[in-house]
Amino acid sequence: MSNSRMNGVEKLSSISTRRVANPGKATLLALGKAFPSQVVPQENLVEGFLRDTKCEDAFIKEKLEHLCKTTTVKTRYTVLSREILDKYPELTTEGSPTIKQRLEIANEAVVEMALEASLGCIKEWGRPVEDITHIVYVSSSEIRLPGGDLYLSAKLGLRNDVNRVMLYFLGCYGGVTGLRVAKDIAENNPGSRVLLTTSETTILGFRPPNKARPYDLVGAALFGDGAAAVIIGADPRECEAPFMELHYAVQQFLPGTQNVIDGRLTEEGINFKLGRDLPQKIEENIEEFCKKLMGKAGGDESMEFNDMFWAVHPGGPAILNRLETKLKLEKEKLESSRRALVDYGNVSSNTILYVMEYMREELKKKGDEAQEWGLGLAFGPGITFEGLLIRSLTSP
């Protein structure tokens, strides 16, 4: 992993004043992120992907070129490299049983990325690593016992009585689930400090293109690798710098939609199928879900969607476009989400934390014009909705 790709490690000392966090409410105290050193500019993806998979099909090339343009992604990072493909050439062979090889790569890579993101986060936080009481570890990219939560705890030098929670195979909503679980831990264990880490790689889903599996091309054009970490705790100390309060959290699933996002583990890795009606299903149910969250914002019944800031997991541009249209959001409201999609692609559970980092920057820049209340949203298999009512503690 490249240290040059670590972000979020500098104290935001320029924030001279902050709103006061509500007593007992969980707050975000620091944030970090990390990426593998392999950078993939979107304009180079088609040529590299077809070369690596030895594909000469003109239809597939045309389809992938179209998808690369419509995703709006410009840069991604990936664990997969020429060296890995030279070592494991069977990864590009259709029908080859390669789950063992994929896990050899993924298990190590996700922990290394989580380690780098966590170290950056802890540096920004400024307190000793021994003060971390709980760890919540989120990944849909590794499978083993013990899990990555234990390996990460050991590499970080956490106390051996740190309380660990591992959340596996939640997909794109996993980051918000992790925030919800960490919020509950922080608010029910006075004085606790929770390290939430998310780490993902596309190694398990990488496959040679096949006309019978158009979903694979969507993945090739949209998804990337990386990790993120946040420290969460209630009743922050003077030495800490809370920037968001996790005021309220809710999860719900849409009955009868469990097959819209379908992932199966096979001898070849993970096979995904995405229903074309996913954006529509989200659009049909998003307004009621958001109003449920907004109802907890200090009893202000006059608050409207454009009175809030928005941190939405960018599953793809179609989802963001439909949400924007349905809720009649101003163009700037989803800017942090679109920016994360452009810069990193869809990095599954991590992406919401990249969006929240961009939102932290935007709220600081807006000063007096920044909204106090916002929503954090993510969607994934189920179809599952995860939502957070967030209160910005940054003020001019």
C-alpha positions as CSV (number, residue, x, y, z in Angstrom):
1,M,0.0,0.0,0.0
2,S,1.2,3.5,-0.7
3,N,1.5,6.0,2.1
4,S,1.0,8.7,-0.4
5,R,-2.6,7.6,-0.8
6,M,-3.4,8.1,2.9
7,N,-5.8,10.9,3.5
8,G,-7.6,12.5,6.4
9,V,-4.6,12.4,8.7
10,E,-4.2,16.1,9.4
11,K,-6.0,17.7,12.4
12,L,-8.7,20.1,11.3
13,S,-7.2,22.7,13.6
14,S,-8.6,25.6,11.6
15,I,-12.0,24.9,12.9
16,S,-12.0,27.4,15.8
17,T,-15.6,26.8,17.0
18,R,-18.0,23.9,16.8
19,R,-21.6,23.2,17.7
20,V,-21.9,21.3,21.0
21,A,-22.7,17.7,20.7
22,N,-25.8,16.4,22.5
23,P,-24.8,14.6,25.7
24,G,-24.6,10.8,25.1
25,K,-24.9,11.0,21.3
26,A,-22.3,9.3,19.2
27,T,-20.0,11.6,17.2
28,L,-17.4,11.1,14.5
29,L,-14.0,12.1,15.9
30,A,-11.6,11.3,13.1
31,L,-11.5,9.8,9.6
32,G,-8.9,8.1,7.4
33,K,-8.7,6.3,4.2
34,A,-6.3,4.2,2.1
35,F,-6.0,2.7,-1.3
36,P,-3.8,0.1,-3.1
37,S,-1.0,1.6,-5.2
38,Q,-2.4,0.3,-8.5
39,V,-4.2,3.3,-10.1
40,V,-6.6,2.7,-13.0
41,P,-7.6,5.8,-15.1
42,Q,-11.0,5.1,-16.7
43,E,-9.7,6.0,-20.1
44,N,-7.2,3.1,-19.9
45,L,-9.6,0.5,-18.4
46,V,-11.0,-1.0,-21.6
47,E,-7.7,-1.7,-23.2
48,G,-6.1,-3.1,-20.0
49,F,-9.1,-5.3,-19.1
50,L,-9.4,-6.8,-22.6
51,R,-5.7,-7.4,-22.7
52,D,-5.5,-9.0,-19.3
53,T,-8.5,-11.3,-20.0
54,K,-7.3,-12.1,-23.6
55,C,-10.7,-10.9,-25.0
56,E,-10.9,-9.9,-28.7
57,D,-14.7,-9.7,-28.9
58,A,-15.7,-6.4,-30.6
59,F,-19.2,-6.5,-29.0
60,I,-17.8,-6.7,-25.5
61,K,-15.3,-3.9,-26.2
62,E,-18.1,-1.6,-27.5
63,K,-20.3,-2.5,-24.5
64,L,-17.5,-1.8,-22.0
65,E,-16.5,1.4,-23.6
66,H,-20.1,2.6,-23.3
67,L,-20.4,1.6,-19.7
68,C,-17.1,3.3,-18.8
69,K,-18.5,6.6,-20.2
70,T,-21.9,6.4,-18.5
71,T,-20.6,5.5,-15.0
72,T,-18.9,9.0,-14.7
73,V,-15.9,7.3,-12.9
74,K,-12.5,8.8,-13.8
75,T,-10.1,7.1,-11.4
76,R,-10.1,3.9,-9.4
77,Y,-7.6,1.9,-7.4
78,T,-7.2,-1.9,-7.5
79,V,-5.3,-4.6,-5.8
80,L,-5.3,-6.6,-9.0
81,S,-2.0,-6.1,-10.9
82,R,0.0,-7.5,-13.7
83,E,2.2,-9.3,-11.1
84,I,-0.8,-11.0,-9.6
85,L,-2.1,-12.1,-13.0
86,D,1.3,-13.5,-13.9
87,K,1.4,-15.4,-10.7
88,Y,-2.2,-16.6,-11.0
89,P,-3.0,-16.8,-14.8
90,E,-5.9,-19.1,-14.0
91,L,-7.9,-16.0,-12.8
92,T,-8.5,-15.1,-16.4
93,T,-9.6,-18.6,-17.5
94,E,-13.3,-19.1,-17.8
95,G,-14.7,-21.8,-15.5
96,S,-11.5,-22.2,-13.5
97,P,-11.9,-23.0,-9.8
98,T,-10.0,-20.2,-8.3
99,I,-11.7,-19.3,-5.0
100,K,-8.6,-20.5,-3.0
101,Q,-6.2,-18.2,-5.0
102,R,-8.6,-15.3,-4.8
103,L,-8.8,-15.6,-1.0
104,E,-5.1,-15.8,-0.7
105,I,-4.9,-12.4,-2.3
106,A,-7.9,-10.8,-0.8
107,N,-7.5,-11.8,2.8
108,E,-4.1,-10.2,3.1
109,A,-5.0,-7.1,1.0
110,V,-8.1,-6.0,2.9
111,V,-6.3,-6.1,6.2
112,E,-3.3,-4.2,4.9
113,M,-5.7,-1.5,3.5
114,A,-7.7,-1.4,6.7
115,L,-4.4,-1.1,8.7
116,E,-3.3,1.9,6.7
117,A,-6.7,3.7,6.9
118,S,-6.9,3.0,10.6
119,L,-3.4,4.4,11.3
120,G,-4.3,7.6,9.4
121,C,-7.5,7.9,11.4
122,I,-5.8,7.3,14.7
123,K,-3.2,9.9,13.9
124,E,-5.9,12.5,13.2
125,W,-7.7,11.5,16.4
126,G,-4.5,12.1,18.4
127,R,-5.1,9.7,21.3
128,P,-3.2,6.5,22.1
129,V,-4.3,3.4,20.4
130,E,-4.8,1.8,23.8
131,D,-7.8,4.1,24.3
132,I,-9.8,2.2,21.6
133,T,-12.3,0.0,23.4
134,H,-14.2,-1.6,20.5
135,I,-13.6,-2.4,16.8
136,V,-16.2,-2.9,14.2
137,Y,-14.8,-4.5,11.0
138,V,-16.8,-4.4,7.8
139,S,-15.9,-6.3,4.6
140,S,-17.5,-8.3,1.8
141,S,-14.1,-9.3,0.4
142,E,-12.6,-11.9,2.7
143,I,-13.5,-15.2,4.2
144,R,-11.6,-16.9,7.0
145,L,-11.6,-17.8,10.7
146,P,-10.4,-15.9,12.6
147,G,-11.5,-12.9,10.6
148,G,-9.8,-9.7,9.6
149,D,-11.0,-8.0,12.8
150,L,-8.5,-10.1,14.8
151,Y,-5.6,-9.7,12.4
152,L,-6.2,-5.9,12.3
153,S,-6.4,-5.6,16.1
154,A,-3.1,-7.4,16.4
155,K,-1.4,-5.3,13.8
156,L,-2.6,-2.1,15.4
157,G,-1.5,-3.2,18.8
158,L,-5.0,-2.9,20.3
159,R,-5.5,-4.3,23.8
160,N,-6.3,-8.0,23.8
161,D,-9.6,-7.3,25.6
162,V,-10.8,-4.9,22.8
163,N,-14.4,-5.8,22.0
164,R,-14.7,-6.9,18.3
165,V,-17.6,-7.0,16.0
166,M,-17.3,-8.4,12.4
167,L,-19.8,-7.6,9.7
168,Y,-19.4,-9.7,6.6
169,F,-21.1,-9.6,3.1
170,L,-23.4,-6.7,3.5
171,G,-22.4,-5.1,0.2
172,C,-22.8,-1.4,-0.5
173,Y,-24.8,-0.6,2.6
174,G,-22.2,-2.1,5.0
175,G,-20.5,1.2,5.8
176,V,-23.7,2.8,7.1
177,T,-24.6,-0.5,9.0
178,G,-21.1,-0.2,10.6
179,L,-21.8,3.4,11.6
180,R,-25.2,2.4,13.1
181,V,-23.6,-0.5,15.1
182,A,-20.8,1.7,16.3
183,K,-23.3,4.4,17.3
184,D,-25.2,1.9,19.5
185,I,-21.9,0.7,21.1
186,A,-20.7,4.2,21.8
187,E,-24.0,5.4,23.3
188,N,-24.5,2.3,25.5
189,N,-20.9,2.1,26.8
190,P,-19.9,5.4,28.4
191,G,-16.4,6.5,27.7
192,S,-15.9,3.9,24.9
193,R,-14.1,4.8,21.7
194,V,-15.0,2.6,18.7
195,L,-12.8,2.1,15.6
196,L,-14.9,1.3,12.6
197,T,-13.0,0.0,9.6
198,T,-14.3,-0.9,6.1
199,S,-12.1,-2.6,3.5
200,E,-13.0,-4.0,0.1
201,T,-11.4,-5.4,-3.0
202,T,-12.9,-6.6,-6.3
203,I,-10.6,-9.7,-6.5
204,L,-13.4,-12.1,-5.6
205,G,-15.6,-10.9,-8.4
206,F,-13.0,-10.4,-11.2
207,R,-13.8,-12.7,-14.1
208,P,-13.2,-12.8,-17.9
209,P,-16.0,-11.2,-19.9
210,N,-18.8,-13.3,-21.2
211,K,-21.9,-12.2,-23.2
212,A,-24.1,-14.3,-21.0
213,R,-23.0,-12.2,-18.0
214,P,-23.5,-8.5,-18.8
215,Y,-23.4,-7.8,-15.0
216,D,-19.7,-8.5,-15.0
217,L,-19.0,-5.6,-17.4
218,V,-20.9,-3.3,-15.1
219,G,-18.6,-4.3,-12.3
220,A,-15.5,-3.9,-14.4
221,A,-16.6,-0.3,-15.3
222,L,-17.8,0.8,-11.9
223,F,-16.2,-0.8,-8.9
224,G,-12.9,-0.1,-7.2
225,D,-10.8,-1.1,-4.1
226,G,-9.9,0.7,-0.9
227,A,-10.5,1.1,2.8
228,A,-11.7,3.7,5.3
229,A,-11.8,4.1,9.1
230,V,-13.5,6.4,11.6
231,I,-13.3,6.8,15.4
232,I,-16.7,7.1,17.0
233,G,-17.5,8.1,20.6
234,A,-20.0,10.0,22.8
235,D,-19.3,13.0,25.1
236,P,-16.0,14.1,23.4
237,R,-13.1,15.3,25.4
238,E,-11.5,18.7,25.0
239,C,-8.6,17.0,23.1
240,E,-11.0,15.6,20.5
241,A,-12.4,17.3,17.5
242,P,-15.9,15.9,16.7
243,F,-17.2,17.0,13.3
244,M,-20.5,15.1,13.0
245,E,-23.1,13.7,15.4
246,L,-24.9,10.5,14.5
247,H,-28.3,11.6,15.8
248,Y,-30.6,8.7,14.7
249,A,-30.3,5.6,12.6
250,V,-32.7,3.2,10.9
251,Q,-32.6,0.2,8.6
252,Q,-35.4,-1.4,6.5
253,F,-35.7,-3.8,3.7
254,L,-38.2,-3.9,0.8
255,P,-40.2,-7.1,0.9
256,G,-40.0,-9.3,-2.2
257,T,-36.9,-7.7,-3.6
258,Q,-34.2,-10.1,-2.4
259,N,-33.3,-11.2,-5.9
260,V,-32.8,-7.7,-7.3
261,I,-29.2,-7.8,-6.0
262,D,-28.0,-11.4,-6.0
263,G,-24.6,-12.6,-5.1
264,R,-23.4,-16.2,-4.9
265,L,-20.1,-17.6,-3.8
266,T,-18.8,-20.3,-6.2
267,E,-15.6,-22.1,-7.0
268,E,-14.8,-19.2,-9.4
269,G,-15.4,-16.5,-6.9
270,I,-18.5,-14.3,-6.3
271,N,-21.1,-14.1,-9.1
272,F,-23.3,-11.0,-9.0
273,K,-26.6,-10.2,-10.8
274,L,-28.0,-6.7,-10.7
275,G,-31.7,-6.2,-11.6
276,R,-32.4,-3.4,-14.0
277,D,-35.2,-2.2,-11.7
278,L,-32.9,-1.4,-8.8
279,P,-32.8,2.4,-9.4
280,Q,-36.6,2.3,-9.8
281,K,-37.2,0.4,-6.6
282,I,-35.1,2.9,-4.7
283,E,-36.9,5.8,-6.2
284,E,-40.3,4.4,-5.3
285,N,-39.4,4.1,-1.6
286,I,-36.9,6.8,-0.9
287,E,-39.2,9.7,0.0
288,E,-41.0,7.9,2.8
289,F,-37.7,6.6,4.2
290,C,-36.1,10.0,4.3
291,K,-39.1,11.6,5.9
292,K,-38.9,9.0,8.7
293,L,-35.4,10.1,9.4
294,M,-36.1,13.9,9.1
295,G,-38.9,13.5,11.7
296,K,-36.2,13.1,14.3
297,A,-34.5,16.4,13.6
298,G,-35.3,18.4,16.7
299,G,-39.1,18.5,16.0
300,D,-38.8,21.0,13.1
301,E,-41.7,19.8,11.0
302,S,-41.1,22.6,8.4
303,M,-37.8,21.2,7.3
304,E,-37.6,20.3,3.6
305,F,-35.2,18.1,1.7
306,N,-33.2,21.1,0.4
307,D,-32.8,22.4,3.9
308,M,-30.4,19.5,4.6
309,F,-27.0,18.3,3.4
310,W,-26.8,14.9,1.8
311,A,-24.2,12.1,2.0
312,V,-25.5,9.3,-0.3
313,H,-23.7,6.1,-1.2
314,P,-23.1,6.5,-5.0
315,G,-24.1,3.0,-6.2
316,G,-24.1,4.5,-9.7
317,P,-25.2,7.6,-11.5
318,A,-28.7,6.3,-12.2
319,I,-29.4,5.9,-8.5
320,L,-28.2,9.4,-7.8
321,N,-30.1,10.9,-10.7
322,R,-33.4,9.3,-9.7
323,L,-33.0,10.3,-6.1
324,E,-32.2,13.9,-7.1
325,T,-35.3,14.0,-9.4
326,K,-37.7,12.3,-7.0
327,L,-36.8,14.5,-4.0
328,K,-36.4,17.7,-6.2
329,L,-32.9,18.2,-4.8
330,E,-30.8,21.2,-5.9
331,K,-27.9,20.1,-8.1
332,E,-25.3,20.8,-5.4
333,K,-26.9,18.5,-2.8
334,L,-25.3,15.3,-4.2
335,E,-22.0,16.9,-5.2
336,S,-20.0,15.0,-2.5
337,S,-21.5,11.7,-3.7
338,R,-20.8,12.4,-7.3
339,R,-17.3,13.6,-6.5
340,A,-16.6,10.3,-4.6
341,L,-17.9,8.3,-7.6
342,V,-15.7,10.2,-10.0
343,D,-12.5,9.9,-7.9
344,Y,-12.8,6.3,-6.6
345,G,-15.7,4.5,-8.3
346,N,-18.1,2.4,-6.2
347,V,-16.0,0.9,-3.4
348,S,-18.9,-0.9,-1.8
349,S,-19.0,-0.3,2.0
350,N,-16.2,2.2,2.0
351,T,-17.8,4.7,-0.3
352,I,-20.1,6.4,2.2
353,L,-17.1,7.3,4.3
354,Y,-15.4,8.9,1.3
355,V,-18.6,10.9,0.7
356,M,-18.7,12.0,4.4
357,E,-15.1,13.2,4.2
358,Y,-16.0,15.3,1.2
359,M,-19.1,16.6,3.0
360,R,-17.0,17.6,6.0
361,E,-14.9,19.7,3.6
362,E,-18.0,21.3,2.0
363,L,-19.6,22.1,5.3
364,K,-16.5,23.8,6.5
365,K,-16.2,25.9,3.3
366,K,-19.8,27.1,3.4
367,G,-19.4,28.6,6.9
368,D,-22.5,30.5,7.8
369,E,-24.5,29.0,4.9
370,A,-23.8,25.4,6.0
371,Q,-26.8,23.3,7.1
372,E,-26.9,21.8,10.6
373,W,-28.8,18.7,9.7
374,G,-28.2,16.1,7.0
375,L,-28.9,12.5,5.9
376,G,-26.5,9.6,5.3
377,L,-28.0,6.9,3.0
378,A,-26.9,3.6,1.5
379,F,-28.6,0.9,-0.4
380,G,-27.7,-2.8,-1.0
381,P,-28.8,-6.4,-1.1
382,G,-32.3,-7.0,0.3
383,I,-33.1,-4.4,-1.1
384,T,-31.9,-2.9,2.2
385,F,-32.0,0.8,3.0
386,E,-29.7,2.2,5.7
387,G,-30.1,5.7,6.9
388,L,-28.6,8.1,9.4
389,L,-29.8,11.5,10.6
390,I,-26.6,13.5,10.9
391,R,-25.9,16.7,12.7
392,S,-23.0,18.8,11.6
393,L,-20.8,20.0,14.5
394,T,-18.7,22.2,12.3
395,S,-19.6,25.9,12.5
396,P,-17.8,29.0,11.4
